[in-house]
Amino acid sequence: MEKFNSVDEALNFAISEEEKAAKLYAELAAKMEKPWMKKVFEDFAKEELGHKKRLLAIKEGGQMEPAEKKVMDLRIADYLADAELKPDMDYQEALVFAMKAEKAAFKLYSDLAASTDDEELRRTFLALAQEEARHKLRFEVEYDDVILGEN
């Protein structure tokens, strides 16, 4: 895990990661043929931009509310092969890719929380980790309903 020399460095890193996530979901949305699939990923892109906005506000002196409770984990992503971003992905592949991305984001924010001595920043990163866990859960529920429900 990268060490940061200041709170601003850590926040800048997190802001950059949220920008990448928003771009990723916008790319996934563009690959979806069905409008409802496209909307799922567009909504996630907007949520990631919302995270970026909250991080920018924290950087300017604001605070983030701590996570209310730990998010349930269906662990579906743990048992699926990794997926790569490709132009002709179907909805199942896109969901797997998104679950894996959210799992990585959860781990990133958990690791960032563990790497800081700043208590407020630690709480912020833990709250963001729980938000990413909620995203992963939503993708897992969608996968369970749509993909596993068909089989």
BELQUISUL-V457131 format. One record per residue. N is the residue number from 1. PSI is psi in whole degrees, 0 to 359 (none if undefined). OMEGA is omega as a letter, one per 20 degrees, with the letter a starting at -180 (none if undefined). D_FIRST is the distance of its C-alpha to the first C-alpha in Angstrom with 2 decimals. Layout:
BEGIN
n | psi | omega | d_first
N | PSI | OMEGA | D_FIRST
N | PSI | OMEGA | D_FIRST
END
This chain:
BEGIN
n | psi | omega | d_first
1 | 133 | r | 0.00
2 | 139 | r | 3.74
3 | 140 | a | 6.40
4 | 143 | a | 9.45
5 | 348 | a | 12.94
6 | 165 | r | 14.73
7 | 320 | r | 15.12
8 | 319 | r | 16.51
9 | 316 | r | 13.50
10 | 317 | r | 11.43
11 | 320 | r | 14.57
12 | 319 | r | 15.16
13 | 313 | a | 11.93
14 | 320 | r | 12.96
15 | 317 | r | 16.49
16 | 319 | r | 15.74
17 | 323 | r | 14.19
18 | 322 | r | 17.38
19 | 317 | r | 19.54
20 | 319 | a | 18.25
21 | 318 | r | 18.92
22 | 318 | r | 22.33
23 | 317 | r | 23.17
24 | 312 | a | 22.31
25 | 328 | r | 24.60
26 | 321 | r | 27.25
27 | 318 | r | 27.23
28 | 319 | r | 27.62
29 | 319 | a | 30.43
30 | 337 | a | 32.17
31 | 346 | a | 32.25
32 | 134 | a | 33.95
33 | 321 | a | 37.74
34 | 134 | a | 38.65
35 | 321 | a | 38.55
36 | 327 | r | 37.15
37 | 316 | r | 34.20
38 | 317 | a | 33.62
39 | 321 | r | 33.77
40 | 311 | a | 31.13
41 | 328 | r | 28.52
42 | 320 | r | 29.94
43 | 321 | r | 29.55
44 | 322 | r | 25.87
45 | 318 | r | 25.41
46 | 320 | r | 27.21
47 | 319 | r | 25.08
48 | 322 | r | 21.85
49 | 328 | r | 23.74
50 | 321 | r | 24.69
51 | 316 | r | 21.09
52 | 316 | a | 20.70
53 | 319 | r | 23.94
54 | 321 | r | 22.88
55 | 320 | r | 19.71
56 | 320 | r | 22.06
57 | 320 | r | 24.46
58 | 319 | r | 21.96
59 | 328 | r | 21.15
60 | 7 | r | 24.93
61 | 359 | r | 25.24
62 | 178 | r | 25.58
63 | 156 | r | 24.12
64 | 137 | r | 22.94
65 | 139 | r | 24.71
66 | 158 | r | 22.78
67 | 138 | a | 22.84
68 | 318 | a | 26.25
69 | 163 | r | 25.42
70 | 140 | a | 23.08
71 | 138 | r | 23.66
72 | 147 | a | 25.28
73 | 116 | r | 23.57
74 | 344 | r | 26.10
75 | 19 | r | 23.56
76 | 317 | a | 25.49
77 | 333 | a | 22.46
78 | 336 | a | 21.49
79 | 9 | r | 24.77
80 | 145 | r | 24.99
81 | 149 | r | 24.31
82 | 148 | r | 21.78
83 | 149 | r | 23.57
84 | 153 | r | 23.25
85 | 121 | r | 24.48
86 | 156 | a | 28.02
87 | 331 | a | 31.10
88 | 30 | a | 33.28
89 | 144 | r | 31.08
90 | 179 | a | 33.07
91 | 318 | r | 32.20
92 | 313 | r | 30.96
93 | 320 | r | 28.53
94 | 320 | r | 27.35
95 | 317 | r | 26.84
96 | 314 | r | 24.84
97 | 315 | a | 22.65
98 | 319 | r | 22.25
99 | 315 | a | 21.51
100 | 321 | r | 18.70
101 | 318 | r | 17.30
102 | 324 | r | 17.63
103 | 317 | r | 16.06
104 | 321 | r | 12.88
105 | 320 | r | 13.17
106 | 313 | a | 13.75
107 | 319 | r | 10.65
108 | 307 | a | 8.60
109 | 327 | r | 10.75
110 | 316 | r | 10.75
111 | 320 | r | 7.07
112 | 320 | r | 7.75
113 | 319 | a | 10.91
114 | 340 | a | 9.77
115 | 356 | a | 7.83
116 | 147 | r | 11.12
117 | 350 | a | 14.49
118 | 112 | a | 16.41
119 | 320 | r | 18.22
120 | 318 | r | 19.37
121 | 321 | r | 16.04
122 | 314 | r | 14.75
123 | 321 | r | 17.91
124 | 311 | a | 17.48
125 | 323 | r | 14.13
126 | 322 | r | 15.74
127 | 319 | r | 18.79
128 | 323 | r | 17.07
129 | 318 | r | 15.48
130 | 326 | r | 19.10
131 | 317 | r | 20.45
132 | 324 | r | 18.37
133 | 322 | r | 19.63
134 | 318 | r | 23.10
135 | 312 | a | 22.78
136 | 317 | r | 21.85
137 | 318 | r | 24.78
138 | 319 | r | 27.10
139 | 321 | r | 26.33
140 | 318 | r | 26.83
141 | 317 | r | 30.10
142 | 316 | r | 31.21
143 | 316 | r | 30.51
144 | 314 | a | 32.39
145 | 312 | a | 35.28
146 | 312 | a | 35.71
147 | 304 | a | 34.60
148 | 331 | r | 35.12
149 | 335 | r | 38.11
150 | 337 | a | 39.85
151 | none | none | 39.74
END
